[in-house]
């Protein structure tokens, strides 16, 4: 019992020590971390100088030696981001997200602009409002500022995914000159009647962000409500639709068990629509998906039904690759918003942690082409998925309790 309590105490102390270490790192230690990141990108990336010259890349790190003493912790972290962003792809990145402070709000780009997707429950009456400005700067101008910290060669959906996250990042907003104070900001919000209100928000840590009780601006579609908070779920509705939500890949033991209960549904000719929803999936292992696809194909579901794969701006990594596998193996129809991954792009080839800060990073090490092109000219290679039906997130439909993608699919013969 005493050893167990001691272990818990050591873990707690280690966490505190690590958090303090970033603030106490010396200038040589920071410079060594910058050098290590830059060296491995230049040495291991498949094309490190696609969007900057070798001289420009080297100057970024060299100039830090002159300015480092004047930088805040947030600015030092941003410099890591700038180094990782040089090759222009999202597979080369540093995991600095947990080290920043945030405003207690979640944002989402809809077809009619940026809205408050979620907010802390004590401010629930602001949920669903449009965001007009941050500290007096229009939200479109603020978005341009934070997009400077997003890899330049990624597609619109990758950029949407990240700038809606970074627009609530208190540190990045301040570093990029959007806000006057790194601890507070004024968000100008507009309700459905066009009334505007300035709302002051205070920044909190990444860990405290996870403790918030959130309020959404709309009620989930009744079909999605029963899958809320689940990484993997199978349900049926409308007497002819099988819906599989896969926010994360389950372990193979779980997948095999789930498929056993799924097979009778696939073989039932009353079911004509099979939906595989990958809108929230950016996982790194697709073994479970490959097993699922194999079983679906063996069931001959395609003889009496159609398979739809639903993607969105969070669909990334292995989930993106698996989307193409499902199209090839099951003749699946691709519906929704294109994913955040370029069809012809890079894959992670190397990962490590920086020696002093302990921050993890990845480097793109290979190219992959999933979508054909008539030319090898990079400017003519598609940067988004070719969709069977492109459907943008629609706030007005969601406010009515409908999911715009499910609504469209269910109406198909």
TACOR-V784752 format. One record per residue. N is the residue number from 1. RES is the residue in one small letter. OMEGA is omega in degrees with one decimal (999 if undefined). D_LAST is the distance of its C-alpha to the last C-alpha in whole Angstrom. Layout:
BEGIN
<<N,RES,OMEGA,D_LAST> <N,RES,OMEGA,D_LAST>>
END
This chain:
BEGIN
<<1,x,-179.6,63> <2,x,-179.1,65> <3,x,178.5,63> <4,x,178.7,60> <5,x,179.7,61> <6,x,179.2,62> <7,x,179.3,59> <8,x,-179.7,57> <9,x,-179.4,60> <10,x,177.2,60> <11,x,-179.7,56> <12,x,-179.0,57> <13,x,179.7,60> <14,x,179.0,58> <15,x,179.7,55> <16,x,-178.7,58> <17,x,-178.4,60> <18,x,-179.8,57> <19,x,-179.6,56> <20,x,-175.6,59> <21,x,-179.0,60> <22,x,179.3,57> <23,x,-175.5,60> <24,x,178.5,63> <25,x,179.0,62> <26,x,177.7,65> <27,x,177.8,65> <28,x,179.4,65> <29,x,176.4,62> <30,x,-178.7,60> <31,x,177.8,61> <32,x,176.7,61> <33,x,177.9,57> <34,x,-179.4,56> <35,x,-178.7,58> <36,x,179.9,56> <37,x,-178.6,53> <38,x,-179.3,54> <39,x,-177.3,55> <40,x,175.0,52> <41,x,-178.6,50> <42,x,-176.6,52> <43,x,-170.4,53> <44,x,-178.3,50> <45,x,-178.0,47> <46,x,-179.8,45> <47,x,-171.2,46> <48,x,-175.0,48> <49,x,-179.7,49> <50,x,-174.9,46> <51,x,172.7,47> <52,x,179.7,50> <53,x,178.0,53> <54,x,180.0,55> <55,x,178.5,58> <56,x,179.6,56> <57,x,-178.1,54> <58,x,-177.4,58> <59,x,179.5,59> <60,x,-177.9,56> <61,x,-178.3,58> <62,x,-178.2,62> <63,x,178.2,61> <64,x,178.6,60> <65,x,-179.1,64> <66,x,-171.0,65> <67,x,-170.1,63> <68,x,-177.6,62> <69,x,-176.1,65> <70,x,-173.7,64> <71,x,170.7,60> <72,x,177.9,58> <73,x,-179.8,56> <74,x,179.7,53> <75,x,177.1,54> <76,x,177.8,55> <77,x,178.1,52> <78,x,178.3,50> <79,x,173.3,53> <80,x,178.4,51> <81,x,-178.7,48> <82,x,178.3,49> <83,x,-178.7,50> <84,x,-177.5,47> <85,x,-175.4,45> <86,x,179.5,47> <87,x,173.3,45> <88,x,-177.2,42> <89,x,-177.6,40> <90,x,178.3,38> <91,x,173.4,39> <92,x,-172.5,43> <93,x,172.8,43> <94,x,-176.7,46> <95,x,-178.6,45> <96,x,-175.4,47> <97,x,-177.4,44> <98,x,-173.3,46> <99,x,-179.7,49> <100,x,173.1,48> <101,x,-171.9,48> <102,x,171.5,45> <103,x,-173.9,45> <104,x,-174.2,43> <105,x,171.5,40> <106,x,-173.9,36> <107,x,-179.5,35> <108,x,177.3,31> <109,x,172.0,31> <110,x,-179.8,28> <111,x,-179.1,27> <112,x,176.5,30> <113,x,-178.7,32> <114,x,-179.1,34> <115,x,173.3,34> <116,x,-179.4,35> <117,x,177.5,32> <118,x,175.8,35> <119,x,-179.3,39> <120,x,-170.1,41> <121,x,179.6,41> <122,x,179.6,44> <123,x,-170.1,43> <124,x,-178.7,39> <125,x,177.3,40> <126,x,-179.5,39> <127,x,-179.7,36> <128,x,-179.7,33> <129,x,173.5,36> <130,x,175.6,36> <131,x,-176.3,39> <132,x,-177.1,41> <133,x,174.7,44> <134,x,-174.8,46> <135,x,176.2,49> <136,x,178.6,49> <137,x,-179.8,47> <138,x,-175.3,44> <139,x,177.4,41> <140,x,176.9,40> <141,x,177.5,44> <142,x,179.2,44> <143,x,178.0,41> <144,x,179.7,42> <145,x,-177.6,45> <146,x,178.2,43> <147,x,174.7,41> <148,x,-179.4,45> <149,x,178.6,44> <150,x,-178.5,41> <151,x,-169.8,41> <152,x,-175.1,41> <153,x,178.6,39> <154,x,-173.4,35> <155,x,-177.0,32> <156,x,-173.3,31> <157,x,172.9,29> <158,x,-177.9,32> <159,x,176.4,35> <160,x,180.0,32> <161,x,-174.7,32> <162,x,-179.0,36> <163,x,175.0,37> <164,x,173.9,36> <165,x,-176.0,38> <166,x,179.1,41> <167,x,171.9,41> <168,x,179.8,42> <169,x,-174.2,44> <170,x,-177.4,48> <171,x,-178.4,50> <172,x,177.8,48> <173,x,-179.8,47> <174,x,-179.4,51> <175,x,-177.6,52> <176,x,173.7,50> <177,x,178.6,52> <178,x,-176.6,49> <179,x,-179.0,51> <180,x,-173.8,55> <181,x,-179.7,55> <182,x,-175.8,53> <183,x,-178.5,53> <184,x,176.6,52> <185,x,176.3,50> <186,x,175.4,49> <187,x,176.0,45> <188,x,-175.2,44> <189,x,179.9,41> <190,x,-179.3,40> <191,x,-175.2,38> <192,x,-179.4,35> <193,x,179.7,38> <194,x,178.1,40> <195,x,-179.2,42> <196,x,179.1,44> <197,x,175.5,46> <198,x,-176.8,48> <199,x,179.2,47> <200,x,178.3,49> <201,x,177.7,48> <202,x,-177.9,50> <203,x,175.7,49> <204,x,-178.1,49> <205,x,178.6,49> <206,x,179.8,46> <207,x,178.3,46> <208,x,178.0,47> <209,x,-178.3,43> <210,x,-178.4,42> <211,x,-173.6,44> <212,x,170.3,42> <213,x,-171.4,40> <214,x,172.4,38> <215,x,178.5,36> <216,x,179.7,33> <217,x,-179.8,32> <218,x,176.6,29> <219,x,179.8,27> <220,x,170.3,25> <221,x,-176.0,21> <222,x,178.7,21> <223,x,-178.6,19> <224,x,-177.8,21> <225,x,-177.8,25> <226,x,177.7,25> <227,x,-175.6,25> <228,x,177.0,27> <229,x,-178.3,30> <230,x,178.9,29> <231,x,180.0,29> <232,x,-178.6,26> <233,x,175.9,24> <234,x,177.1,22> <235,x,176.7,20> <236,x,174.8,17> <237,x,-179.8,15> <238,x,174.8,13> <239,x,178.8,13> <240,x,-175.5,10> <241,x,171.4,11> <242,x,-176.9,14> <243,x,177.9,16> <244,x,174.1,19> <245,x,179.6,22> <246,x,178.2,24> <247,x,174.9,27> <248,x,179.5,29> <249,x,175.5,30> <250,x,174.5,31> <251,x,-174.9,34> <252,x,-180.0,33> <253,x,178.0,35> <254,x,-178.8,32> <255,x,-179.3,29> <256,x,178.6,30> <257,x,-179.8,31> <258,x,-178.1,27> <259,x,178.6,26> <260,x,178.8,27> <261,x,-179.9,26> <262,x,-173.9,22> <263,x,178.3,22> <264,x,177.7,22> <265,x,180.0,19> <266,x,-178.0,17> <267,x,177.9,19> <268,x,-174.1,17> <269,x,176.5,14> <270,x,-179.4,13> <271,x,-176.3,12> <272,x,-179.7,9> <273,x,174.3,9> <274,x,-176.8,12> <275,x,174.9,14> <276,x,-172.2,17> <277,x,-179.5,19> <278,x,-174.9,22> <279,x,-177.6,23> <280,x,-170.3,26> <281,x,172.5,27> <282,x,-174.8,30> <283,x,-172.9,32> <284,x,-179.4,34> <285,x,-176.5,33> <286,x,-178.7,30> <287,x,-179.8,31> <288,x,179.4,29> <289,x,178.2,26> <290,x,177.6,27> <291,x,179.3,28> <292,x,-179.6,24> <293,x,179.6,23> <294,x,-179.1,25> <295,x,177.9,24> <296,x,-179.2,20> <297,x,-179.5,21> <298,x,-178.1,23> <299,x,-178.1,21> <300,x,177.4,19> <301,x,-176.1,15> <302,x,178.3,14> <303,x,-179.1,14> <304,x,-178.5,12> <305,x,179.0,10> <306,x,177.2,10> <307,x,177.2,12> <308,x,173.2,13> <309,x,-178.5,16> <310,x,179.0,17> <311,x,179.4,21> <312,x,-173.9,23> <313,x,176.3,27> <314,x,-179.7,28> <315,x,-171.4,26> <316,x,173.9,30> <317,x,-176.7,32> <318,x,178.7,30> <319,x,177.7,27> <320,x,177.8,27> <321,x,-179.4,28> <322,x,176.4,25> <323,x,179.0,22> <324,x,176.1,23> <325,x,179.8,24> <326,x,176.7,21> <327,x,-178.8,19> <328,x,-173.5,22> <329,x,-171.3,22> <330,x,-174.0,18> <331,x,-177.4,16> <332,x,176.2,15> <333,x,-174.4,13> <334,x,-172.4,16> <335,x,175.8,15> <336,x,179.4,18> <337,x,177.9,21> <338,x,-178.9,23> <339,x,-175.7,25> <340,x,-175.4,29> <341,x,174.7,30> <342,x,-179.5,31> <343,x,179.6,29> <344,x,-169.4,33> <345,x,-174.4,35> <346,x,171.2,37> <347,x,179.4,38> <348,x,179.0,40> <349,x,-176.3,43> <350,x,175.6,46> <351,x,-177.7,46> <352,x,173.6,49> <353,x,178.9,51> <354,x,-168.1,54> <355,x,-174.5,57> <356,x,-179.8,59> <357,x,-177.9,56> <358,x,-179.4,54> <359,x,-178.9,50> <360,x,178.7,48> <361,x,178.4,46> <362,x,179.5,44> <363,x,176.7,45> <364,x,-175.1,42> <365,x,180.0,44> <366,x,177.5,41> <367,x,178.2,39> <368,x,179.2,35> <369,x,179.8,33> <370,x,-174.4,29> <371,x,-175.2,28> <372,x,176.5,29> <373,x,179.1,32> <374,x,-175.2,33> <375,x,174.0,37> <376,x,177.6,39> <377,x,-176.3,39> <378,x,-178.8,38> <379,x,-177.9,38> <380,x,178.1,35> <381,x,-178.7,33> <382,x,-179.7,30> <383,x,174.1,31> <384,x,177.8,27> <385,x,169.2,24> <386,x,-172.9,22> <387,x,170.1,18> <388,x,176.4,15> <389,x,178.9,15> <390,x,-178.3,18> <391,x,-179.2,18> <392,x,174.7,21> <393,x,-173.2,23> <394,x,-176.0,23> <395,x,-178.5,26> <396,x,177.2,25> <397,x,-178.7,21> <398,x,177.9,23> <399,x,177.8,26> <400,x,-179.8,24> <401,x,-179.6,23> <402,x,172.0,19> <403,x,-172.3,18> <404,x,-178.2,17> <405,x,177.9,15> <406,x,-179.5,13> <407,x,-179.5,13> <408,x,-176.5,11> <409,x,-177.1,9> <410,x,-179.7,8> <411,x,-179.0,7> <412,x,179.8,4> <413,x,999,0>>
END
